[in-house]
Amino acid sequence: IDMAAQIASGMAYLESQNYIHRDLAARNVLVGDGNIVKIADFGLARLIKEDEYEARVGARFPIKWTAPEAANYSRFSIKSDVWSFGILLTELVTYGRIPYPGMTNAEVLHQVEHGYRMPSPPGCPTTLYDIMLECWHKDPMKRPTFETLQWKLEDFFTMEGSEYKEASAY
């Protein structure tokens, strides 16, 4: 969870500078001494002047990490990066499992467009899965900002701790 908070912090900085990453995934996060993480591979990153960036026709993207509005209509925004962050969270919780196991890219596109969201990974705390679902909201404007994600994840242990204390009181 600490790694997720660090990634959210880095993305909050990009968000504040009007940059979008467009390829946010665990494979593009470097881990250093003391588990300090850095976002890497800015090959698809763009500075946006409006709220979104429209990719050129024929551009290729990692479908299983890409928000539906970006995959289907080439409309990228910081909110499509938030979607990708939700997918990255599943990668962290599952120790690197590929998202949407057993599904092809075409199946993922179709299912997600019709409301499908990955189920909670085994052992994933409910609070963390709720954050994933917020990241995968159909309406991009209803997805959280990276700043919000950062503080939610930084406060995660406090929230989880109090949740466990209440449960043990019974």
Secondary structure, 3 states (H helix, E strand, C coil): CHHHHHHHHHHHHHHHCCEECCCCCHHHEEECHHHCEEECCCCCCEECCCCEEECCCCCCCCHHHCCHHHHHHCEEEHHHHHHHHHHHHHHHHCCCCCCCCCCCHHHHHHHHHCCCCCCCCCCCCHHHHHHHHHHCCCCHHHCCCHHHHHHHHHCHHHHHHHHHHHHHCC
